[in-house]
């Protein structure tokens, strides 16, 4: 017997809740801002759970920059706006839900 999704009551293999959730309720925000000492950082808001940790790790590796995760927000050292957006799109987030 297959697992039943607790949200829609359908078997997990035909349930689309997670996909729908990604498309409709996820709002990502990526922007650059100035932090201490007038240095630019790139901020990613809206990633959840695993993707927050994994995303931070991957982005730091890909962009070869420092960064941290705090209160559900990824902060990357430097201006990486464009590349961060490209990465999120590759993860499967529609470009239109990514606010900048
Ligand atoms: Zn479901």
Backbone and ligand atoms as CSV (ligand in chain L), in Angstrom:
chain,resi,resn,atom,element,x,y,z
A,1,UNK,N,N,0.840,-1.203,0.000
A,1,UNK,CA,C,0.000,0.000,0.000
A,1,UNK,C,C,0.872,1.249,0.000
A,2,UNK,N,N,0.489,2.206,-0.807
A,2,UNK,CA,C,1.326,3.400,-0.899
A,2,UNK,C,C,0.948,4.418,0.176
A,3,UNK,N,N,1.858,5.288,0.415
A,3,UNK,CA,C,1.624,6.332,1.409
A,3,UNK,C,C,0.595,7.340,0.900
A,4,UNK,N,N,-0.178,7.846,1.819
A,4,UNK,CA,C,-1.199,8.823,1.457
A,4,UNK,C,C,-0.734,10.216,1.892
A,5,UNK,N,N,-0.909,11.154,1.003
A,5,UNK,CA,C,-0.535,12.535,1.318
A,5,UNK,C,C,-1.529,13.108,2.326
A,6,UNK,N,N,-1.028,13.725,3.372
A,6,UNK,CA,C,-1.915,14.236,4.416
A,6,UNK,C,C,-2.610,15.524,4.001
A,7,UNK,N,N,-2.142,16.138,2.921
A,7,UNK,CA,C,-2.756,17.393,2.482
A,7,UNK,C,C,-3.950,17.151,1.565
A,8,UNK,N,N,-3.782,16.288,0.558
A,8,UNK,CA,C,-4.843,16.111,-0.425
A,8,UNK,C,C,-5.511,14.741,-0.343
A,9,UNK,N,N,-4.931,13.796,0.418
A,9,UNK,CA,C,-5.549,12.493,0.567
A,9,UNK,C,C,-5.285,11.540,-0.586
A,10,UNK,N,N,-4.489,11.959,-1.552
A,10,UNK,CA,C,-4.147,11.101,-2.681
A,10,UNK,C,C,-2.873,10.333,-2.372
A,11,UNK,N,N,-2.706,9.168,-3.049
A,11,UNK,CA,C,-1.430,8.465,-2.876
A,11,UNK,C,C,-0.273,9.375,-3.271
A,12,UNK,N,N,0.830,9.256,-2.546
A,12,UNK,CA,C,1.947,10.176,-2.745
A,12,UNK,C,C,2.470,10.238,-4.172
A,13,UNK,N,N,2.389,9.085,-4.906
A,13,UNK,CA,C,2.985,9.119,-6.243
A,13,UNK,C,C,2.172,9.937,-7.250
A,14,UNK,N,N,0.909,10.183,-6.976
A,14,UNK,CA,C,0.172,11.047,-7.912
A,14,UNK,C,C,-0.123,12.425,-7.306
A,15,UNK,N,N,0.215,12.586,-6.056
A,15,UNK,CA,C,-0.025,13.870,-5.408
A,15,UNK,C,C,0.931,14.927,-5.939
A,16,UNK,N,N,0.434,16.111,-6.130
A,16,UNK,CA,C,1.258,17.180,-6.680
A,16,UNK,C,C,1.437,18.319,-5.685
A,17,UNK,N,N,1.099,18.059,-4.435
A,17,UNK,CA,C,1.127,19.133,-3.439
A,17,UNK,C,C,2.471,19.845,-3.347
A,18,UNK,N,N,3.547,19.057,-3.307
A,18,UNK,CA,C,4.857,19.684,-3.143
A,18,UNK,C,C,5.206,20.572,-4.318
A,19,UNK,N,N,4.862,20.090,-5.518
A,19,UNK,CA,C,5.136,20.880,-6.709
A,19,UNK,C,C,4.309,22.156,-6.696
A,20,UNK,N,N,3.029,21.985,-6.386
A,20,UNK,CA,C,2.137,23.138,-6.356
A,20,UNK,C,C,2.611,24.149,-5.309
A,21,UNK,N,N,3.010,23.596,-4.179
A,21,UNK,CA,C,3.477,24.454,-3.106
A,21,UNK,C,C,4.663,25.313,-3.548
A,22,UNK,N,N,5.571,24.656,-4.261
A,22,UNK,CA,C,6.756,25.361,-4.741
A,22,UNK,C,C,6.352,26.502,-5.665
A,23,UNK,N,N,5.342,26.240,-6.486
A,23,UNK,CA,C,4.966,27.230,-7.483
A,23,UNK,C,C,4.080,28.340,-6.951
A,24,UNK,N,N,3.256,28.018,-5.959
A,24,UNK,CA,C,2.287,29.031,-5.547
A,24,UNK,C,C,2.595,29.700,-4.218
A,25,UNK,N,N,3.107,28.936,-3.261
A,25,UNK,CA,C,3.283,29.572,-1.956
A,25,UNK,C,C,4.705,30.048,-1.699
A,26,UNK,N,N,5.642,29.504,-2.465
A,26,UNK,CA,C,7.011,29.941,-2.232
A,26,UNK,C,C,7.228,31.303,-2.859
A,27,UNK,N,N,7.727,32.186,-2.050
A,27,UNK,CA,C,8.125,33.484,-2.576
A,27,UNK,C,C,9.577,33.663,-2.193
A,28,UNK,N,N,10.394,33.755,-3.199
A,28,UNK,CA,C,11.805,33.933,-2.904
A,28,UNK,C,C,12.178,35.381,-3.154
A,29,UNK,N,N,13.109,35.825,-2.360
A,29,UNK,CA,C,13.556,37.184,-2.531
A,29,UNK,C,C,15.078,37.168,-2.557
A,30,UNK,N,N,15.632,37.752,-3.583
A,30,UNK,CA,C,17.089,37.832,-3.694
A,30,UNK,C,C,17.461,39.287,-3.924
A,31,UNK,N,N,18.322,39.796,-3.104
A,31,UNK,CA,C,18.725,41.187,-3.276
A,31,UNK,C,C,20.101,41.424,-2.687
A,32,UNK,N,N,20.684,42.511,-3.075
A,32,UNK,CA,C,21.973,42.874,-2.488
A,32,UNK,C,C,21.768,44.055,-1.562
A,33,UNK,N,N,22.569,44.082,-0.531
A,33,UNK,CA,C,22.457,45.188,0.411
A,33,UNK,C,C,23.834,45.442,1.007
A,34,UNK,N,N,23.983,46.594,1.608
A,34,UNK,CA,C,25.274,46.898,2.213
A,34,UNK,C,C,25.267,46.568,3.691
A,35,UNK,N,N,26.291,45.853,4.090
A,35,UNK,CA,C,26.397,45.478,5.503
A,35,UNK,C,C,27.504,46.299,6.139
A,36,UNK,N,N,28.021,45.729,7.188
A,36,UNK,CA,C,29.098,46.399,7.896
A,36,UNK,C,C,30.244,46.786,6.960
A,37,UNK,N,N,30.901,47.836,7.239
A,37,UNK,CA,C,32.063,48.306,6.491
A,37,UNK,C,C,31.732,48.560,5.029
A,38,UNK,N,N,30.441,48.824,4.772
A,38,UNK,CA,C,30.039,49.171,3.419
A,38,UNK,C,C,30.239,48.064,2.385
A,39,UNK,N,N,30.300,46.818,2.870
A,39,UNK,CA,C,30.501,45.722,1.926
A,39,UNK,C,C,29.162,45.184,1.439
A,40,UNK,N,N,29.124,44.867,0.145
A,40,UNK,CA,C,27.894,44.323,-0.421
A,40,UNK,C,C,27.731,42.850,-0.064
A,41,UNK,N,N,26.530,42.470,0.282
A,41,UNK,CA,C,26.202,41.067,0.479
A,41,UNK,C,C,24.965,40.752,-0.365
A,42,UNK,N,N,24.835,39.478,-0.722
A,42,UNK,CA,C,23.651,39.021,-1.440
A,42,UNK,C,C,22.787,38.244,-0.459
A,43,UNK,N,N,21.517,38.611,-0.377
A,43,UNK,CA,C,20.617,37.997,0.594
A,43,UNK,C,C,19.573,37.157,-0.143
A,44,UNK,N,N,19.363,35.928,0.345
A,44,UNK,CA,C,18.336,35.049,-0.219
A,44,UNK,C,C,17.316,34.741,0.868
A,45,UNK,N,N,16.089,35.163,0.645
A,45,UNK,CA,C,15.027,34.899,1.616
A,45,UNK,C,C,13.996,33.959,1.017
A,46,UNK,N,N,13.483,33.045,1.837
A,46,UNK,CA,C,12.346,32.235,1.406
A,46,UNK,C,C,12.628,30.765,1.201
A,47,UNK,N,N,13.904,30.357,1.179
A,47,UNK,CA,C,14.189,28.931,1.059
A,47,UNK,C,C,13.825,28.237,2.363
A,48,UNK,N,N,13.320,26.999,2.246
A,48,UNK,CA,C,12.856,26.275,3.423
A,48,UNK,C,C,13.664,25.012,3.660
A,49,UNK,N,N,13.714,24.596,4.902
A,49,UNK,CA,C,14.253,23.287,5.289
A,49,UNK,C,C,15.593,22.954,4.685
A,50,UNK,N,N,15.646,21.778,4.045
A,50,UNK,CA,C,16.889,21.291,3.461
A,50,UNK,C,C,17.484,22.247,2.455
A,51,UNK,N,N,16.619,22.853,1.673
A,51,UNK,CA,C,17.115,23.697,0.591
A,51,UNK,C,C,17.817,24.935,1.126
A,52,UNK,N,N,17.460,25.306,2.323
A,52,UNK,CA,C,18.125,26.438,2.949
A,52,UNK,C,C,19.597,26.097,3.224
A,53,UNK,N,N,19.803,24.971,3.901
A,53,UNK,CA,C,21.164,24.541,4.235
A,53,UNK,C,C,21.954,24.150,2.987
A,54,UNK,N,N,21.321,23.293,2.173
A,54,UNK,CA,C,21.993,22.833,0.969
A,54,UNK,C,C,22.258,24.000,0.029
A,55,UNK,N,N,21.267,24.849,-0.117
A,55,UNK,CA,C,21.394,26.006,-0.992
A,55,UNK,C,C,22.549,26.896,-0.580
A,56,UNK,N,N,22.659,27.148,0.705
A,56,UNK,CA,C,23.735,27.995,1.202
A,56,UNK,C,C,25.096,27.366,0.895
A,57,UNK,N,N,25.185,26.072,1.141
A,57,UNK,CA,C,26.440,25.370,0.913
A,57,UNK,C,C,26.838,25.408,-0.564
A,58,UNK,N,N,25.851,25.075,-1.410
A,58,UNK,CA,C,26.074,25.036,-2.856
A,58,UNK,C,C,26.460,26.406,-3.407
A,59,UNK,N,N,25.746,27.415,-2.942
A,59,UNK,CA,C,26.008,28.754,-3.447
A,59,UNK,C,C,27.408,29.217,-3.052
A,60,UNK,N,N,27.802,28.917,-1.822
A,60,UNK,CA,C,29.137,29.323,-1.379
A,60,UNK,C,C,30.212,28.646,-2.219
A,61,UNK,N,N,29.945,27.365,-2.525
A,61,UNK,CA,C,30.917,26.602,-3.313
A,61,UNK,C,C,30.959,27.131,-4.752
A,62,UNK,N,N,29.786,27.277,-5.359
A,62,UNK,CA,C,29.672,27.742,-6.737
A,62,UNK,C,C,30.258,29.135,-6.928
A,63,UNK,N,N,29.982,30.003,-6.002
A,63,UNK,CA,C,30.378,31.397,-6.145
A,63,UNK,C,C,31.723,31.674,-5.489
A,64,UNK,N,N,32.260,30.641,-4.819
A,64,UNK,CA,C,33.529,30.786,-4.118
A,64,UNK,C,C,33.539,32.008,-3.214
A,65,UNK,N,N,32.520,32.101,-2.390
A,65,UNK,CA,C,32.457,33.238,-1.476
A,65,UNK,C,C,32.091,32.742,-0.081
A,66,UNK,N,N,32.234,33.595,0.884
A,66,UNK,CA,C,31.812,33.250,2.229
A,66,UNK,C,C,30.323,33.482,2.371
A,67,UNK,N,N,29.749,32.918,3.414
A,67,UNK,CA,C,28.334,33.151,3.609
A,67,UNK,C,C,27.840,32.473,4.859
A,68,UNK,N,N,26.605,32.782,5.235
A,68,UNK,CA,C,26.056,32.172,6.435
A,68,UNK,C,C,24.541,32.065,6.321
A,69,UNK,N,N,23.968,31.235,7.190
A,69,UNK,CA,C,22.519,31.111,7.257
A,69,UNK,C,C,22.081,31.571,8.633
A,70,UNK,N,N,21.158,32.510,8.661
A,70,UNK,CA,C,20.668,32.976,9.946
A,70,UNK,C,C,19.197,33.319,9.843
A,71,UNK,N,N,18.396,32.791,10.753
A,71,UNK,CA,C,16.954,33.034,10.783
A,71,UNK,C,C,16.288,32.774,9.434
A,72,UNK,N,N,16.691,31.690,8.763
A,72,UNK,CA,C,16.057,31.331,7.506
A,72,UNK,C,C,16.486,32.160,6.316
A,73,UNK,N,N,17.544,32.913,6.490
A,73,UNK,CA,C,18.013,33.789,5.425
A,73,UNK,C,C,19.471,33.455,5.105
A,74,UNK,N,N,19.764,33.354,3.804
A,74,UNK,CA,C,21.152,33.118,3.405
A,74,UNK,C,C,21.799,34.455,3.094
A,75,UNK,N,N,22.959,34.673,3.667
A,75,UNK,CA,C,23.694,35.896,3.380
A,75,UNK,C,C,25.040,35.510,2.766
A,76,UNK,N,N,25.270,35.962,1.540
A,76,UNK,CA,C,26.504,35.651,0.826
A,76,UNK,C,C,27.355,36.905,0.702
A,77,UNK,N,N,28.634,36.748,0.910
A,77,UNK,CA,C,29.531,37.901,0.800
A,77,UNK,C,C,29.713,38.281,-0.662
A,78,UNK,N,N,29.484,39.521,-0.970
A,78,UNK,CA,C,29.698,40.012,-2.326
A,78,UNK,C,C,28.406,40.112,-3.125
A,79,UNK,N,N,28.530,40.640,-4.337
A,79,UNK,CA,C,27.376,40.831,-5.204
A,79,UNK,C,C,27.248,39.649,-6.164
A,80,UNK,N,N,26.295,38.760,-5.872
A,80,UNK,CA,C,26.119,37.563,-6.705
A,80,UNK,C,C,24.678,37.433,-7.151
A,81,UNK,N,N,24.011,38.546,-7.283
A,81,UNK,CA,C,22.579,38.552,-7.575
A,81,UNK,C,C,22.213,37.662,-8.763
A,82,UNK,N,N,22.840,37.925,-9.897
A,82,UNK,CA,C,22.462,37.219,-11.125
A,82,UNK,C,C,22.703,35.724,-11.020
A,83,UNK,N,N,23.883,35.350,-10.511
A,83,UNK,CA,C,24.217,33.930,-10.423
A,83,UNK,C,C,23.353,33.214,-9.400
A,84,UNK,N,N,22.985,33.903,-8.349
A,84,UNK,CA,C,22.116,33.298,-7.346
A,84,UNK,C,C,20.742,33.013,-7.934
A,85,UNK,N,N,20.231,33.944,-8.711
A,85,UNK,CA,C,18.934,33.740,-9.360
A,85,UNK,C,C,19.011,32.559,-10.322
A,86,UNK,N,N,20.073,32.499,-11.109
A,86,UNK,CA,C,20.247,31.385,-12.048
A,86,UNK,C,C,20.261,30.051,-11.312
A,87,UNK,N,N,20.924,30.029,-10.169
A,87,UNK,CA,C,20.995,28.801,-9.383
A,87,UNK,C,C,19.611,28.385,-8.891
A,88,UNK,N,N,18.837,29.330,-8.393
A,88,UNK,CA,C,17.499,29.029,-7.878
A,88,UNK,C,C,16.583,28.523,-8.992
A,89,UNK,N,N,16.725,29.094,-10.168
A,89,UNK,CA,C,15.925,28.650,-11.311
A,89,UNK,C,C,16.298,27.204,-11.654
A,90,UNK,N,N,17.594,26.897,-11.599
A,90,UNK,CA,C,18.034,25.525,-11.853
A,90,UNK,C,C,17.485,24.555,-10.809
A,91,UNK,N,N,17.314,25.024,-9.590
A,91,UNK,CA,C,16.742,24.180,-8.537
A,91,UNK,C,C,15.279,23.859,-8.813
A,92,UNK,N,N,14.656,24.641,-9.685
A,92,UNK,CA,C,13.268,24.361,-10.038
A,92,UNK,C,C,12.288,25.447,-9.639
A,93,UNK,N,N,12.788,26.545,-9.139
A,93,UNK,CA,C,11.890,27.649,-8.794
A,93,UNK,C,C,11.628,28.476,-10.035
A,94,UNK,N,N,10.339,28.744,-10.315
A,94,UNK,CA,C,10.041,29.560,-11.478
A,94,UNK,C,C,10.621,30.964,-11.302
A,95,UNK,N,N,11.170,31.491,-12.378
A,95,UNK,CA,C,11.801,32.813,-12.312
A,95,UNK,C,C,10.843,33.884,-11.783
A,96,UNK,N,N,9.543,33.733,-12.110
A,96,UNK,CA,C,8.589,34.779,-11.735
A,96,UNK,C,C,8.271,34.848,-10.237
A,97,UNK,N,N,8.624,33.800,-9.476
A,97,UNK,CA,C,8.380,33.911,-8.031
A,97,UNK,C,C,9.582,34.488,-7.298
A,98,UNK,N,N,10.647,34.709,-8.036
A,98,UNK,CA,C,11.854,35.258,-7.402
A,98,UNK,C,C,11.835,36.778,-7.513
A,99,UNK,N,N,11.600,37.390,-6.399
A,99,UNK,CA,C,11.575,38.852,-6.368
A,99,UNK,C,C,12.980,39.369,-6.117
A,100,UNK,N,N,13.246,40.503,-6.735
A,100,UNK,CA,C,14.567,41.096,-6.495
A,100,UNK,C,C,14.409,42.519,-6.026
L,1,ZN,ZN,ZN,-0.967,15.834,-1.725
